[in-house]
Amino acid sequence: MIGEFIRYATTYAPERTRKFGYLKRLIALEFRARRLTTAWQSHQRSTRNLIVKASDLCEQQRIAVVLGSGLLLEVPLKALTEKFERVYLVDIFHMPQVRREAKKYFNVKLLTGDITGVFAAIKEGSPPGGHTPPPPPRIPHLKEADLIVSCNCLMQLADPFNDYFEKTRGFSDLDSDKLAYQIMDQHAKAIATEATGVGVIVTDTERFAMQDDKIVSRTDLLKALKLPPTPTPTVMHNEEWDWLFAPHPEDHPSHDYIHKVQGKVYQRNIAADDKTENKDDALSVDLPPTLDEPDIDSMGAIIPER
């Protein structure tokens, strides 16, 4: 805990990143990953392998986008940079070690911002909740990417502003679950049906508390959401594995927590000629300008860091 506190205090980050808990979550993930290197290896390897296999299905390899790039624990960055002309890493905040790693590759660009559209809706005075649905996702290069990956971020998309709405608007658990479901549903459908390249969704789906070989409890992490079916339901396009997320005594003195993970690949049959026509346009997509104010307003923009 002391190490995490020092890391938090010494890491430069915009105030909004601290206010909504992003920095705290990333640092907690960083330290947990260090403690559980052995337990997490299999999950990280399975995720990277699935992304690489999906990249081999792309008719062209110009643009790859990774949503929820996080600490790059599950991202096969080197392999992607060798395959694609440009690789975009998208997250709400990029830790210093991620920025250092990205600088090693000339064709990697960091994009920072909110891909749910919720912060923009808050800025515009129409926050979701109640009878107001969440806005459409704001996923950069959704229509241009040859490969677009939602990398273990689906179940976390709603957490920061649900916490905020619970404090500022009195959200109940039911309100939070409903909004989380809507946001996850829109995100998954965008990757599965709106993207024109190969789409990949890797996400935790269930959490099991295990006492030796006995299931003590089971939690649906996706709030009853079912991922869209793949157009070609083969083994290549659907994978599942177990992630030993928290072996005891990490979260409990005697219970191991295991996450069920699903990986789905959505492959489209798009003529190469159709994509070639838009090559120049795809590589010059304008992004919103940087906003300097360190408040909620600037959370709505997705901006390039370099």
Backbone as numpy.savetxt, mean C-alpha at the origin, in Angstrom:
# Nx Ny Nz CAx CAy CAz Cx Cy Cz
11.42 0.26 22.97 10.60 1.47 22.97 11.45 2.73 22.97
12.59 2.68 23.70 13.46 3.85 23.75 14.04 4.13 22.36
14.43 3.05 21.68 14.97 3.22 20.34 13.95 3.83 19.39
12.70 3.39 19.49 11.65 3.94 18.64 11.40 5.41 18.96
11.45 5.76 20.24 11.24 7.15 20.63 12.35 8.04 20.06
13.59 7.58 20.17 14.72 8.37 19.64 14.59 8.51 18.12
14.22 7.42 17.46 14.04 7.45 16.00 12.96 8.45 15.63
11.88 8.45 16.38 10.76 9.36 16.11 11.20 10.81 16.29
11.95 11.05 17.35 12.36 12.41 17.67 13.39 12.96 16.70
14.17 12.07 16.09 15.28 12.52 15.24 14.99 12.39 13.74
13.82 11.90 13.38 13.47 11.76 11.96 12.72 12.99 11.49
13.27 13.66 10.48 12.56 14.82 9.93 11.34 14.35 9.16
10.20 14.93 9.48 8.95 14.60 8.78 8.00 15.77 8.95
7.17 16.03 7.96 6.18 17.10 8.08 5.26 16.85 9.28
4.79 17.91 9.89 3.94 17.78 11.06 2.70 16.95 10.79
2.15 17.09 9.58 0.94 16.32 9.24 1.22 14.83 9.28
2.46 14.43 8.95 2.83 13.01 8.97 2.84 12.48 10.39
3.24 13.33 11.31 3.20 12.95 12.72 1.77 12.98 13.25
1.04 14.03 12.88 -0.32 14.23 13.40 -1.23 13.06 13.10
-1.11 12.49 11.92 -1.99 11.39 11.53 -1.35 10.01 11.75
-0.23 9.98 12.44 0.33 8.70 12.88 1.16 7.94 11.87
1.42 8.55 10.71 2.17 7.81 9.68 3.59 7.51 10.13
4.26 8.50 10.68 5.64 8.30 11.09 5.73 7.26 12.21
4.83 7.35 13.16 4.83 6.38 14.27 4.65 4.97 13.75
3.74 4.78 12.80 3.48 3.44 12.25 4.71 2.91 11.51
5.35 3.76 10.72 6.51 3.33 9.95 7.67 2.94 10.87
7.89 3.72 11.91 8.98 3.40 12.83 8.68 2.12 13.61
7.43 1.96 14.03 7.05 0.72 14.71 7.26 -0.48 13.80
6.92 -0.32 12.51 7.13 -1.39 11.54 8.61 -1.68 11.36
9.41 -0.63 11.30 10.86 -0.80 11.12 11.46 -1.62 12.26
11.12 -1.29 13.49 11.70 -1.98 14.64 11.15 -3.40 14.76
9.87 -3.59 14.44 9.31 -4.94 14.49 9.96 -5.82 13.44
10.18 -5.26 12.26 10.81 -6.03 11.20 12.21 -6.48 11.60
12.92 -5.63 12.32 14.25 -6.01 12.79 14.17 -7.16 13.78
13.20 -7.07 14.71 13.07 -8.11 15.73 12.64 -9.45 15.12
11.84 -9.39 14.06 11.22 -10.60 13.53 11.74 -10.95 12.14
13.00 -10.67 11.90 13.58 -10.91 10.57 13.34 -12.34 10.10
13.61 -13.30 10.94 13.47 -14.70 10.55 12.01 -15.06 10.30
11.12 -14.62 11.18 9.70 -14.96 11.05 9.08 -14.36 9.80
9.58 -13.21 9.36 8.98 -12.50 8.23 9.60 -12.85 6.87
10.70 -13.58 6.88 11.43 -13.83 5.63 10.57 -14.51 4.57
9.83 -15.53 4.97 9.04 -16.29 4.01 7.97 -15.42 3.36
7.29 -14.60 4.16 6.26 -13.70 3.62 6.87 -12.70 2.65
7.97 -12.10 3.03 8.61 -11.11 2.16 9.07 -11.74 0.85
9.60 -12.95 0.93 10.05 -13.64 -0.27 8.87 -13.98 -1.18
7.76 -14.42 -0.59 6.58 -14.76 -1.39 6.02 -13.54 -2.10
6.01 -12.40 -1.40 5.50 -11.17 -2.00 6.39 -10.72 -3.15
7.69 -10.69 -2.93 8.62 -10.27 -3.99 8.51 -11.20 -5.19
8.44 -12.50 -4.94 8.36 -13.46 -6.05 7.09 -13.25 -6.87
5.98 -12.98 -6.21 4.73 -12.76 -6.92 4.81 -11.51 -7.79
5.41 -10.44 -7.26 5.54 -9.21 -8.03 6.44 -9.42 -9.25
7.53 -10.15 -9.08 8.42 -10.42 -10.21 7.71 -11.26 -11.26
6.96 -12.28 -10.83 6.22 -13.11 -11.78 5.19 -12.28 -12.54
4.54 -11.36 -11.83 3.55 -10.49 -12.49 4.23 -9.58 -13.50
5.42 -9.10 -13.18 6.13 -8.20 -14.09 6.48 -8.92 -15.40
6.70 -10.22 -15.32 7.02 -10.99 -16.53 5.81 -11.14 -17.45
4.61 -10.85 -16.95 3.40 -10.95 -17.76 3.11 -9.67 -18.55
3.84 -8.61 -18.25 3.59 -7.32 -18.91 3.99 -7.37 -20.37
3.11 -6.88 -21.23 3.43 -6.84 -22.65 4.55 -5.85 -22.94
4.55 -4.76 -22.19 5.65 -3.79 -22.25 6.11 -3.54 -20.83
7.34 -3.07 -20.70 7.90 -2.83 -19.38 8.46 -1.41 -19.32
7.52 -0.47 -19.38 7.90 0.94 -19.35 7.72 1.52 -17.95
6.53 1.39 -17.39 6.21 2.03 -16.11 5.73 0.99 -15.12
6.36 0.96 -13.95 5.89 0.15 -12.82 5.59 1.08 -11.66
4.46 0.85 -11.00 4.03 1.67 -9.87 3.79 0.77 -8.68
4.40 1.11 -7.54 4.19 0.35 -6.31 3.50 1.25 -5.31
2.27 0.90 -4.96 1.49 1.65 -3.98 1.72 1.04 -2.60
2.06 1.90 -1.64 2.37 1.41 -0.31 3.75 0.79 -0.25
4.71 1.50 -0.83 6.08 0.97 -0.90 6.72 0.86 0.48
6.27 1.66 1.44 6.70 1.51 2.83 8.20 1.53 3.01
8.71 0.51 3.68 10.15 0.40 3.95 10.85 -0.48 2.93
10.15 -0.82 1.85 10.68 -1.66 0.76 10.95 -3.09 1.21
10.35 -3.50 2.32 10.58 -4.84 2.83 10.10 -5.92 1.87
9.01 -5.62 1.15 8.41 -6.62 0.28 8.52 -6.25 -1.20
9.29 -5.20 -1.49 9.39 -4.69 -2.85 10.69 -5.17 -3.51
10.61 -5.90 -4.62 11.83 -6.34 -5.32 12.37 -5.19 -6.18
12.85 -4.14 -5.52 13.19 -2.90 -6.22 14.24 -3.10 -7.30
15.31 -3.80 -6.97 16.38 -3.99 -7.95 15.86 -4.70 -9.20
15.05 -5.73 -9.01 14.50 -6.47 -10.15 13.60 -5.58 -10.99
12.81 -4.74 -10.34 11.92 -3.85 -11.09 12.71 -2.81 -11.88
13.76 -2.27 -11.28 14.56 -1.26 -11.99 15.27 -1.85 -13.19
15.57 -3.13 -13.15 16.24 -3.79 -14.28 15.27 -4.11 -15.41
13.98 -4.22 -15.07 12.98 -4.58 -16.06 12.29 -3.38 -16.69
12.04 -2.32 -15.87 11.19 -1.23 -16.32 11.99 0.05 -16.55
11.49 0.87 -17.47 12.13 2.15 -17.75 11.99 3.11 -16.57
10.81 3.08 -15.93 10.58 3.94 -14.77 9.87 3.15 -13.69
10.26 3.39 -12.45 9.62 2.76 -11.30 9.19 3.86 -10.34
7.91 3.92 -10.05 7.38 4.91 -9.11 7.05 4.22 -7.79
7.61 4.74 -6.70 7.28 4.27 -5.36 6.37 5.30 -4.72
5.18 4.85 -4.32 4.14 5.77 -3.84 3.81 5.47 -2.40
3.89 6.50 -1.56 3.48 6.36 -0.16 3.22 7.74 0.42
2.62 7.75 1.59 2.28 9.02 2.24 3.53 9.70 2.79
4.57 8.89 3.06 5.84 9.42 3.56 6.92 8.40 3.29
8.08 8.86 2.86 9.21 7.97 2.58 10.29 8.19 3.64
10.62 7.15 4.36 11.64 7.24 5.40 13.01 7.52 4.77
13.94 8.09 5.55 15.26 8.44 5.01 15.97 7.26 4.35
15.89 6.06 4.94 16.58 4.92 4.35 15.97 4.52 3.02
14.69 4.79 2.84 14.05 4.50 1.56 14.52 5.49 0.50
14.62 6.75 0.87 15.11 7.75 -0.07 16.55 7.46 -0.48
17.35 7.00 0.49 18.74 6.66 0.16 18.79 5.48 -0.81
17.95 4.49 -0.57 17.93 3.32 -1.45 17.46 3.71 -2.86
16.45 4.56 -2.93 15.92 4.97 -4.23 16.96 5.72 -5.05
17.83 6.47 -4.38 18.85 7.24 -5.09 19.88 6.37 -5.78
19.93 5.11 -5.45 20.88 4.21 -6.09 20.47 3.90 -7.53
19.22 4.18 -7.87 18.70 3.80 -9.18 18.22 5.05 -9.92
18.75 5.25 -11.11 18.43 6.47 -11.86 16.98 6.51 -12.32
16.33 5.36 -12.40 14.98 5.31 -12.96 13.89 5.14 -11.90
14.22 5.42 -10.64 13.24 5.34 -9.56 12.83 6.74 -9.14
11.53 6.97 -9.04 11.01 8.25 -8.57 10.07 8.00 -7.40
10.21 8.84 -6.37 9.34 8.76 -5.20 8.17 9.71 -5.36
6.97 9.22 -5.15 5.77 10.05 -5.15 5.17 10.01 -3.76
4.86 11.19 -3.23 4.37 11.30 -1.87 2.96 11.86 -1.86
2.04 11.19 -1.18 0.69 11.72 -1.07 -0.33 10.65 -0.73
-1.57 11.08 -0.64 -2.69 10.23 -0.24 -3.37 9.65 -1.48
-3.42 8.33 -1.60 -4.01 7.69 -2.77 -5.49 7.39 -2.59
-6.05 7.70 -1.42 -7.47 7.42 -1.19 -8.37 8.57 -1.62
-7.83 9.79 -1.69 -8.64 10.97 -1.99 -9.36 11.54 -0.79
-9.22 10.92 0.37 -9.98 11.36 1.55 -9.47 12.69 2.08
-8.15 12.88 2.10 -7.64 14.14 2.61 -8.06 15.31 1.72
-8.12 15.08 0.42 -8.61 16.12 -0.49 -10.08 16.42 -0.20
-10.85 15.38 0.11 -12.27 15.58 0.44 -12.43 16.37 1.73
-11.55 16.13 2.71 -11.59 16.89 3.95 -11.29 18.36 3.66
-10.29 18.60 2.83 -9.93 19.96 2.46 -11.09 20.67 1.79
-11.83 19.93 0.97 -12.95 20.53 0.24 -14.22 20.63 1.06
-14.17 20.19 2.32 -15.32 20.33 3.20 -16.36 19.25 3.04
-16.01 18.12 2.44 -16.97 17.03 2.27 -16.35 15.71 2.71
-15.97 15.61 3.99 -15.35 14.36 4.46 -16.34 13.21 4.39
-15.87 12.01 4.08 -16.77 10.85 4.00 -17.23 10.41 5.37
-18.32 9.65 5.36 -18.89 9.16 6.60 -20.38 9.37 6.60
-21.10 8.52 7.31 -22.55 8.63 7.30 -23.09 8.31 5.92
-23.81 9.27 5.33 -24.37 9.08 3.99 -23.45 9.62 2.89
-22.28 10.12 3.28 -21.33 10.64 2.30 -20.28 9.59 1.99
-20.27 9.05 0.78 -19.30 8.00 0.45 -17.91 8.59 0.27
-16.88 7.78 0.36 -15.52 8.28 0.10 -15.37 8.63 -1.36
-14.44 9.52 -1.67 -14.19 9.90 -3.08 -13.51 8.77 -3.82
-13.46 8.87 -5.14 -12.71 7.86 -5.91 -11.22 7.90 -5.53
-10.53 6.78 -5.62 -9.09 6.76 -5.33 -8.33 7.70 -6.25
-7.19 8.17 -5.76 -6.31 9.03 -6.55 -4.99 8.29 -6.75
-5.01 7.34 -7.66 -3.85 6.48 -7.87 -3.06 6.98 -9.07
-1.83 7.42 -8.86 -1.04 7.97 -9.97 -0.70 6.92 -11.01
-0.78 7.32 -12.28 -0.41 6.47 -13.42 -1.26 5.20 -13.51
-2.47 5.26 -12.98 -3.34 4.08 -13.02 -3.61 3.62 -14.44
-3.79 4.59 -15.34 -4.13 4.25 -16.73 -2.90 4.03 -17.61
-1.72 4.42 -17.14 -0.52 4.32 -17.97 0.42 3.19 -17.57
0.34 2.75 -16.33 1.32 1.79 -15.83 1.19 0.44 -16.52
2.32 -0.15 -16.84 2.33 -1.51 -17.35 2.20 -2.51 -16.21
2.66 -2.11 -15.02 2.52 -2.91 -13.81 2.15 -1.97 -12.68
1.08 -2.29 -11.96 0.70 -1.48 -10.80 0.41 -2.42 -9.64
1.10 -2.20 -8.52 1.08 -3.12 -7.39 0.55 -2.42 -6.15
-0.47 -3.00 -5.55 -0.93 -2.60 -4.23 -0.24 -3.52 -3.24
0.76 -2.99 -2.54 1.69 -3.83 -1.78 1.40 -3.79 -0.28
0.57 -4.71 0.16 0.27 -4.84 1.60 -0.16 -3.53 2.25
-0.95 -2.74 1.51 -1.43 -1.47 2.09 -2.94 -1.41 2.19
-3.64 -2.37 1.59 -5.10 -2.29 1.48 -5.78 -2.12 2.82
-5.46 -2.96 3.78 -6.15 -2.94 5.07 -5.75 -1.75 5.93
-4.72 -1.02 5.53 -4.25 0.12 6.33 -4.72 1.47 5.77
-5.36 1.47 4.62 -5.67 2.73 3.94 -6.53 3.66 4.79
-7.49 3.11 5.50 -8.46 3.94 6.21 -8.03 4.29 7.64
-7.02 3.61 8.16 -6.69 3.76 9.59 -6.42 5.19 10.04
-5.56 5.94 9.33 -5.20 7.27 9.85 -6.38 8.21 9.99
-7.24 8.29 8.96 -8.34 9.24 9.11 -9.50 8.65 9.88
-9.63 7.33 10.01 -10.63 6.79 10.93 -10.28 7.17 12.37
-8.99 7.08 12.70 -8.55 7.53 14.03 -8.89 9.00 14.23
-8.64 9.78 13.19 -8.91 11.22 13.24 -10.41 11.50 13.39
-11.23 10.78 12.63 -12.68 10.98 12.68 -13.26 10.51 14.02
-12.66 9.49 14.62 -13.13 9.04 15.93 -12.94 10.14 16.97
-11.83 10.89 16.84 -11.54 11.95 17.80 -12.33 13.22 17.51
-12.50 13.53 16.22 -13.08 14.83 15.86 -14.56 14.77 15.51
-15.06 13.59 15.13 -16.46 13.48 14.69 -17.24 12.41 15.43
-16.59 11.79 16.41 -17.29 10.79 17.21 -17.63 9.52 16.45
-16.78 9.14 15.50 -17.02 7.91 14.74 -17.13 6.72 15.68
-18.13 5.88 15.45 -18.24 4.61 16.17 -17.43 3.55 15.43
-17.30 2.37 16.06 -16.61 1.27 15.38 -17.32 0.91 14.09
-18.65 0.98 14.10 -19.42 0.66 12.90 -19.14 1.68 11.80
-19.05 2.96 12.16 -18.72 4.00 11.17 -17.36 3.73 10.55
-16.39 3.41 11.40 -15.03 3.18 10.92 -14.96 1.95 10.02
-15.66 0.88 10.43 -15.65 -0.34 9.62 -16.30 -0.10 8.26
-17.38 0.66 8.24 -18.08 0.94 6.99 -17.19 1.73 6.04
-16.54 2.77 6.58 -15.68 3.59 5.74 -14.47 2.80 5.25
-13.89 1.99 6.14 -12.75 1.16 5.74 -13.14 0.22 4.61
-14.31 -0.39 4.72 -14.78 -1.30 3.67 -14.92 -0.57 2.35
-15.54 0.61 2.37 -15.76 1.37 1.14 -14.44 1.76 0.48
-13.50 2.22 1.28 -12.21 2.64 0.73 -11.44 1.45 0.15
-11.43 0.34 0.89 -10.74 -0.85 0.39 -11.40 -1.37 -0.89
-12.73 -1.35 -0.93 -13.46 -1.83 -2.10 -13.11 -1.00 -3.33
-13.11 0.32 -3.18 -12.79 1.19 -4.32 -11.35 1.00 -4.78
-10.44 0.87 -3.84 -9.02 0.68 -4.17 -8.84 -0.63 -4.93
-9.41 -1.71 -4.42 -9.25 -3.01 -5.05 -9.86 -3.03 -6.45
-11.03 -2.42 -6.61 -11.67 -2.40 -7.92 -10.87 -1.56 -8.92
-10.24 -0.50 -8.44 -9.41 0.32 -9.34 -8.25 -0.50 -9.90
-7.58 -1.25 -9.02 -6.46 -2.07 -9.47 -6.94 -3.20 -10.39
-8.08 -3.79 -10.04 -8.55 -4.98 -10.76 -9.23 -4.66 -12.07
-9.91 -3.50 -12.15 -10.75 -3.25 -13.33 -10.44 -1.97 -14.08
-9.84 -0.97 -13.42 -9.59 0.30 -14.08 -8.18 0.41 -14.65
-7.23 -0.24 -14.01 -5.87 -0.22 -14.53 -5.84 -0.92 -15.88
-4.99 -0.43 -16.77 -4.92 -1.02 -18.11 -3.75 -2.00 -18.27
-2.82 -1.97 -17.32 -1.71 -2.92 -17.36 -1.99 -4.09 -16.44
-0.94 -4.76 -16.04 -1.06 -5.87 -15.10 -1.20 -5.31 -13.70
-2.25 -5.71 -13.00 -2.48 -5.24 -11.63 -2.16 -6.34 -10.63
-1.64 -5.94 -9.49 -1.31 -6.90 -8.43 -1.86 -6.36 -7.10
-2.55 -7.21 -6.37 -2.96 -6.88 -5.01 -2.40 -7.94 -4.08
-1.59 -7.51 -3.13 -1.12 -8.39 -2.06 -1.64 -7.79 -0.76
-2.37 -8.57 0.01 -2.95 -8.02 1.23 -3.16 -9.12 2.28
-3.05 -8.72 3.54 -3.49 -9.57 4.63 -5.01 -9.67 4.57
-5.56 -10.83 4.83 -7.01 -10.99 4.80 -7.58 -11.43 6.15
-6.86 -12.28 6.88 -7.35 -12.77 8.17 -6.20 -12.83 9.17
-6.57 -12.72 10.44 -5.59 -12.80 11.53 -6.03 -13.92 12.48
-5.13 -14.86 12.73 -5.41 -15.97 13.62 -4.53 -15.86 14.87
-5.15 -16.00 16.03 -4.40 -16.15 17.27 -4.28 -17.64 17.55
-3.05 -18.14 17.64 -2.81 -19.57 17.78 -2.17 -19.89 19.13
-2.70 -20.88 19.80 -2.08 -21.44 20.99 -1.58 -22.82 20.60
-0.30 -22.94 20.31 0.25 -24.15 19.71 -0.48 -24.40 18.38
-1.22 -25.50 18.25 -1.94 -25.80 17.01 -3.42 -25.45 17.09
-3.84 -24.83 18.17 -5.25 -24.51 18.38 -5.53 -23.06 18.02
-6.62 -22.84 17.25 -7.04 -21.48 16.91 -7.82 -20.89 18.08
-7.29 -19.82 18.65 -7.93 -19.16 19.80 -8.94 -18.12 19.33
-8.58 -17.38 18.30 -9.50 -16.38 17.75 -9.16 -16.16 16.28
-10.14 -15.59 15.56 -9.99 -15.33 14.13 -10.60 -13.98 13.82
-9.87 -13.13 13.10 -10.33 -11.79 12.79 -10.29 -11.55 11.29
-11.39 -11.04 10.75 -11.45 -10.69 9.33 -10.86 -9.30 9.16
-9.68 -9.21 8.59 -8.99 -7.94 8.47 -9.55 -7.05 7.36
-10.31 -7.65 6.43 -10.86 -6.88 5.31 -12.33 -6.53 5.50
-12.84 -6.68 6.72 -14.22 -6.25 7.03 -15.24 -6.89 6.09
-15.06 -8.17 5.78 -15.96 -8.95 4.91 -15.77 -8.66 3.43
-14.82 -7.81 3.07 -14.54 -7.53 1.66 -13.92 -8.76 1.00
-14.39 -9.07 -0.21 -13.79 -10.11 -1.03 -13.08 -9.44 -2.20
-11.85 -9.81 -2.44 -11.10 -9.22 -3.54 -11.76 -9.58 -4.86
-11.73 -8.67 -5.85 -12.31 -8.98 -7.16 -11.67 -10.24 -7.74
-12.47 -11.06 -8.41 -11.90 -12.27 -9.02 -10.96 -11.91 -10.17
-9.99 -12.74 -10.39 -9.06 -12.50 -11.48 -9.69 -12.93 -12.80
-9.38 -12.23 -13.91 -9.97 -12.60 -15.20 -9.60 -14.01 -15.64
-8.39 -14.44 -15.28 -7.93 -15.78 -15.64 -7.55 -16.51 -14.35
-8.52 -17.19 -13.74 -8.30 -17.76 -12.40 -7.41 -19.01 -12.42
-6.12 -18.80 -12.62 -5.15 -19.89 -12.59 -4.29 -19.77 -11.35
-3.51 -20.80 -11.10 -2.61 -20.77 -9.95 -1.65 -19.59 -10.06
-1.24 -19.28 -11.29 -0.30 -18.17 -11.49 -0.89 -16.84 -11.02
-2.21 -16.71 -11.07 -2.85 -15.44 -10.77 -3.44 -15.37 -9.37
-3.38 -16.45 -8.63 -3.94 -16.48 -7.28 -3.02 -17.28 -6.36
-2.50 -16.63 -5.35 -1.65 -17.31 -4.39 -2.07 -16.95 -2.97
-1.85 -17.86 -2.06 -2.11 -17.63 -0.64 -0.95 -18.19 0.18
-0.66 -17.53 1.27 0.36 -18.05 2.18 0.11 -17.51 3.58
0.76 -18.14 4.54 0.67 -17.71 5.94 1.88 -16.86 6.29
1.62 -15.82 7.07 2.68 -14.92 7.53 2.71 -14.99 9.06
3.80 -15.47 9.60 3.96 -15.49 11.05 4.24 -14.06 11.50
3.16 -13.33 11.69 3.26 -11.89 11.90 3.83 -11.54 13.27
3.41 -12.26 14.30 3.86 -11.93 15.65 3.97 -13.21 16.49
5.09 -13.91 16.38 5.29 -15.08 17.25 5.39 -14.63 18.70
4.89 -15.46 19.60 4.96 -15.08 21.01 6.43 -14.96 21.43
6.73 -14.05 22.31 5.84 -13.17 23.08 5.74 -11.75 22.48
5.83 -11.62 21.16 5.83 -10.29 20.55 4.58 -9.50 20.92
3.40 -10.08 20.72 2.15 -9.39 21.05 1.39 -10.06 22.19
1.76 -11.28 22.54 1.05 -12.03 23.59 2.03 -13.02 24.19
1.96 -13.27 25.50 2.94 -14.16 26.13 2.93 -15.59 25.61
1.78 -16.06 25.10 1.72 -17.46 24.66 1.07 -17.66 23.30
0.48 -16.61 22.72 -0.20 -16.75 21.44 0.70 -16.29 20.29
0.70 -17.07 19.22 1.30 -16.64 17.96 0.20 -16.02 17.11
0.51 -14.93 16.44 -0.46 -14.31 15.53 -0.01 -14.54 14.09
-0.87 -15.19 13.34 -0.58 -15.54 11.96 -1.57 -14.83 11.05
-1.07 -14.18 10.01 -1.91 -13.52 9.03 -2.00 -14.38 7.78
-3.23 -14.53 7.28 -3.43 -15.15 5.97 -3.27 -14.06 4.92
-2.45 -14.32 3.91 -2.16 -13.33 2.88 -2.65 -13.85 1.53
-3.29 -12.97 0.78 -3.69 -13.29 -0.59 -2.90 -12.43 -1.57
-2.49 -13.05 -2.65 -1.86 -12.32 -3.74 -2.62 -12.61 -5.01
-3.12 -11.57 -5.66 -3.88 -11.74 -6.90 -3.24 -10.91 -8.01
-3.18 -11.50 -9.18 -2.63 -10.84 -10.37 -3.73 -10.70 -11.40
-3.95 -9.46 -11.83 -5.00 -9.16 -12.80 -4.32 -8.83 -14.14
-4.39 -9.78 -15.05 -3.71 -9.64 -16.34 -4.73 -9.31 -17.43
-4.44 -8.26 -18.18 -5.32 -7.88 -19.28 -4.66 -8.21 -20.61
-5.47 -8.41 -21.61 -4.96 -8.64 -22.97 -5.12 -7.36 -23.76
-4.14 -6.48 -23.63 -4.17 -5.19 -24.31 -3.16 -5.22 -25.44
-3.58 -4.83 -26.61 -2.69 -4.85 -27.77 -1.50 -3.93 -27.53
-0.32 -4.41 -27.86 0.90 -3.61 -27.65 0.84 -2.33 -28.44
0.24 -2.37 -29.65 0.18 -1.18 -30.49 -0.62 -0.07 -29.82
-1.70 -0.45 -29.10 -2.53 0.55 -28.43 -1.74 1.25 -27.34
-0.90 0.51 -26.63 -0.14 1.13 -25.55 1.03 1.95 -26.09
1.59 1.53 -27.20 2.72 2.25 -27.77 2.32 3.64 -28.21
1.08 3.80 -28.71 0.63 5.09 -29.18 0.69 6.15 -28.09
0.48 5.73 -26.84 0.42 6.67 -25.74 1.70 6.72 -24.93
2.77 6.17 -25.46 4.01 6.08 -24.68 4.50 7.44 -24.22
4.58 8.41 -25.11 5.10 9.72 -24.73 4.21 10.39 -23.71
2.89 10.28 -23.90 1.97 10.89 -22.96 2.11 10.28 -21.58
2.27 8.96 -21.54 2.34 8.28 -20.26 3.56 8.70 -19.46
4.65 8.98 -20.15 5.87 9.31 -19.46 5.96 10.78 -19.08
4.95 11.56 -19.46 5.00 12.99 -19.14 3.75 13.45 -18.40
3.17 12.54 -17.61 1.96 12.88 -16.87 2.29 13.93 -15.81
1.51 15.01 -15.80 1.73 16.06 -14.83 1.18 15.64 -13.47
1.89 15.98 -12.43 1.44 15.72 -11.07 1.20 17.05 -10.36
0.37 17.04 -9.32 0.11 18.28 -8.61 1.41 18.88 -8.06
1.49 20.20 -7.99 2.71 20.85 -7.46 2.85 20.61 -5.97
4.07 20.81 -5.49 4.32 20.69 -4.07 3.60 21.78 -3.30
2.98 21.41 -2.19 2.34 22.38 -1.31 3.19 22.50 -0.06
3.53 23.71 0.30 4.49 23.90 1.39 3.86 23.89 2.77
2.58 24.20 2.87 1.96 24.31 4.19 1.96 22.96 4.89
2.52 22.87 6.11 2.58 21.59 6.83 1.27 21.29 7.54
0.17 21.19 6.80 -1.12 20.90 7.43 -1.88 19.91 6.58
-3.12 19.69 6.92 -3.92 18.66 6.26 -4.14 18.97 4.78
-4.11 20.24 4.40 -4.37 20.60 3.01 -3.44 19.87 2.05
-2.16 19.82 2.40 -1.18 19.26 1.48 -1.19 17.74 1.46
-2.00 17.10 2.33 -2.08 15.66 2.29 -2.85 15.19 1.07
-3.63 16.07 0.45 -4.43 15.66 -0.68 -3.67 15.52 -1.97
-2.46 16.09 -2.05 -1.70 16.09 -3.30 -0.72 14.92 -3.32
-0.52 14.38 -4.51 0.52 13.38 -4.71 1.63 14.06 -5.47
2.78 14.19 -4.81 3.84 15.02 -5.37 5.13 14.23 -5.56
5.89 14.56 -6.59 7.18 13.88 -6.80 8.23 14.46 -5.87
9.05 13.61 -5.28 10.13 14.09 -4.42 11.39 14.36 -5.21
11.59 13.62 -6.28 12.75 13.89 -7.13 12.52 13.28 -8.49
